[in-house]
Amino acid sequence: MLNNLRRFRAVAARDGIRVATRKALTRAVGSVPSVLQSKIDIFRHYESLLGEEQGFGIKISSENVPEGSMTWVVPDFNASSGGHINILRFMALLKGSGFPEQRLIVIEPHRWNSNAEAQAALNAAFGDHGVVVSLGARSIEPCQYLVATGWQTAYWVSKYRDAARKLYFVQDFEPAFYAHGTEYTLAENTYRLGLTGITAGRWLADKLNEDYGMRTMAFDFACDLELYQRQPKRPSKTRHIFFYARPVTPRRCFELGLLALKKVCDRMPEAAVIFAGWDVSGYEIPFHHLNAGTLPVSSLPDLYSQCDVALILSSTNLSLLPLEMAACGCPLVINRGANASWLLPEEEAYYCDMDVDSIAARLVEALEDPEGAARRASLALKRAQGASWKAEAEKISAFLREIA
């Protein structure tokens, strides 16, 4: 046991924690007698992802499918999935905007034993908006609009024959979730299937159009202004830095942020970091901090309002967090780049390079110049208050009628 721990620490120091963990698991599996090991079934996994042809190629009209009927095909869901929250939000809004029949298909693999069980779980997690749930990619029925979501659903949608229009609701550049191998290639190829893209923000719309020739339209980000509001700030001598910490999500650059935050806290002893988004108790963090982990949404506005600055990094598309924090009056430090700077102009946020020193410098600048930080936060707050999910749904609604 001691030798294994020493080996793990040595590999982690040289190659990183992810590589050390992978090697440790490989050794553990290798120690199991071969008779107990099951072979990896590549065919079952990937052939399922690639989908199969379904339907009869019927001519879709209002005589055989309800007008405005929409079916969304999604991977399995859980209550904390931001992507699913956004999908359900738009389904509910479109339902009241001339597209009354909204169906949700949860593809395999999923953990539900029946449609009724999945329906109850969906309603409990996201509210009952009259969205009908069915299980399995083979349960797709004729509709006017068939919508792929995660890349794992796109092949099924592209091969279904009984839909008038096939769409792709794209919230991030998903190939970047993987090493440049099979999954990267399969995810990237979904942008070449001829689906019409509805994208989260202009960066994705431009990228998919320019790089893959997709027809795209973009919706802008908004936030729930009934929830995300500035709360009274409690007096404190501590300068609180919020960090969106997602070590399980590589694109959120947890390690880069951690290195920069150490520099800031070494320079400013009165600073403390609030880590939220994931439990970071398994990491060595040698400065004053709070491990908030995952929190109920209702507690977020007060937390955001108590922070003097927030660090939000993303190597792909932005999350909804910057606008939600802006609605609570918190100044923002965001990484520079077309994937991130499309949301807020330079005068509304501090932009840093994806570099430890640059990140640290911008955080220090915001903390040492509270008046300048307040000016940026005030402008970002106005932008957040002017955004509306209902208005974005109306844009999508108009686009759906146009392509019909």
C-alpha positions, 0 to 999 in steps of 0.5 A, spaced: 500 500 500 505 504 501 509 503 495 503 504 491 501 511 494 509 513 493 508 511 486 502 515 485 505 521 488 511 520 483 507 519 477 502 525 479 508 530 480 511 528 473 505 527 469 499 530 473 493 527 477 489 525 471 494 521 468 496 518 475 489 516 477 488 512 470 495 508 471 493 506 478 486 504 475 489 500 469 494 497 474 488 495 479 484 492 473 490 488 471 491 485 478 484 482 477 484 474 474 483 474 467 477 470 467 474 475 471 475 481 466 470 482 461 472 485 454 470 492 452 465 492 446 467 497 442 462 495 437 456 495 441 458 502 444 460 506 438 454 503 433 449 505 438 452 512 438 452 512 430 444 511 430 440 507 425 435 509 419 428 510 422 421 512 419 418 511 412 419 518 409 412 520 409 411 527 407 410 531 413 404 536 413 399 539 418 394 533 416 399 527 419 403 531 425 400 537 429 402 544 427 409 546 430 410 539 434 417 539 436 421 533 439 428 534 442 433 528 443 437 528 449 442 524 453 440 522 460 439 528 465 440 529 472 437 535 476 444 539 476 445 539 468 446 546 466 445 543 459 438 540 460 436 546 464 437 550 458 433 545 453 427 545 458 427 552 459 426 553 451 421 547 451 417 551 456 417 558 453 416 555 445 410 551 448 407 558 450 409 561 443 406 557 438 409 550 438 404 547 443 407 539 442 413 539 446 416 531 446 423 529 450 426 523 448 432 520 452 436 516 448 440 510 451 444 509 456 439 511 461 437 509 468 430 509 468 425 503 468 419 506 465 417 513 461 413 514 467 419 514 472 423 518 467 417 523 467 416 524 474 424 525 475 424 530 470 418 534 473 421 534 480 428 536 477 425 542 472 418 543 473 412 540 470 411 544 463 407 539 460 413 536 456 412 529 454 418 524 456 419 517 452 425 513 453 430 510 447 432 513 440 427 508 437 421 511 440 421 518 436 415 519 432 413 523 426 414 531 427 415 537 424 421 539 428 426 534 430 432 537 435 439 534 436 442 536 443 448 533 445 453 530 439 451 523 441 444 524 439 445 527 432 446 521 428 440 518 430 436 525 428 440 525 422 438 518 420 430 519 422 426 520 416 419 522 418 421 530 420 420 536 416 426 539 419 432 537 423 435 541 428 441 541 432 441 545 439 448 546 440 451 549 447 458 548 446 464 546 441 463 538 444 469 535 440 473 539 445 471 535 451 475 530 448 483 528 446 484 529 439 481 522 437 475 517 436 470 521 440 473 528 438 472 526 430 465 523 432 463 529 435 466 534 430 463 530 424 456 531 427 457 538 424 457 535 417 450 532 417 446 537 414 442 539 421 440 546 422 444 549 428 441 553 433 447 555 438 448 558 444 451 565 442 454 568 436 461 564 437 458 558 436 454 560 430 460 563 426 464 557 428 460 552 425 458 556 419 465 558 417 468 551 419 463 546 417 458 550 412 452 549 417 446 554 417 446 557 424 442 562 428 444 564 435 441 566 441 444 570 446 445 569 454 440 571 459 438 569 466 433 569 471 432 576 474 427 574 479 432 569 482 439 573 480 439 580 484 444 584 488 443 582 495 446 587 501 453 586 502 455 584 509 461 588 511 468 584 511 475 586 512 476 579 507 477 580 500 473 575 497 474 572 490 469 567 487 472 561 483 468 557 478 471 551 480 470 544 476 476 540 476 472 534 473 470 539 467 477 540 464 475 546 459 474 550 465 481 550 467 481 549 474 489 548 475 490 554 471 486 558 476 488 555 482 496 557 480 493 564 479 489 564 485 495 562 489 499 568 487 494 573 488 493 570 495 501 570 497 501 578 495 494 579 498 494 576 505 487 579 506 484 575 500 480 569 501 477 564 495 470 561 495 471 555 491 464 553 488 461 548 483 465 542 485 468 539 492 475 541 492 477 538 498 481 532 495 486 538 493 492 541 496 490 548 497 495 552 501 491 559 502 485 561 505 479 559 502 472 556 503 470 549 499 463 551 498 462 545 493 455 544 489 450 549 492 442 549 491 441 555 486 437 559 491 443 560 495 447 563 489 445 570 489 447 572 496 454 568 495 455 572 488 453 578 492 458 578 497 464 577 493 469 582 491 471 579 484 469 572 480 474 568 476 470 564 470 475 561 465 473 557 459 477 554 454 470 553 450 464 556 450 462 560 456 457 558 461 451 562 464 455 564 470 458 570 468 451 573 466 448 571 473 454 573 477 453 580 473 446 580 475 448 580 482 453 586 481 459 582 482 465 584 478 468 579 473 475 576 470 474 572 464 479 569 459 480 573 453 478 570 446 473 569 441 469 564 445 469 568 451 469 575 449 462 575 445 458 576 451 461 582 455 465 588 452 472 590 455 469 595 459 464 591 462 469 585 465 476 584 466 479 580 460 485 576 462 490 571 457 490 564 459 496 565 463 497 564 470 501 571 471 495 575 466 490 571 470 493 573 477 494 581 475 487 582 473 484 579 479 489 584 483 487 590 479 480 589 480 481 588 488 486 594 488 481 598 484 474 597 487 472 604 484 474 601 477 471 594 479 464 597 481 464 601 474 465 595 470 460 591 474 455 596 474 455 596 466 455 589 466 449 589 471 445 593 466 446 588 460 444 582 465 438 586 467 436 588 459 437 580 457 431 576 457 430 568 456 423 570 453 426 574 448 431 569 446 425 564 445 421 569 441 428 569 436 428 562 436 420 561 434 421 566 429 427 562 426 422 556 426 417 559 422 422 562 417 425 555 416 418 552 416 
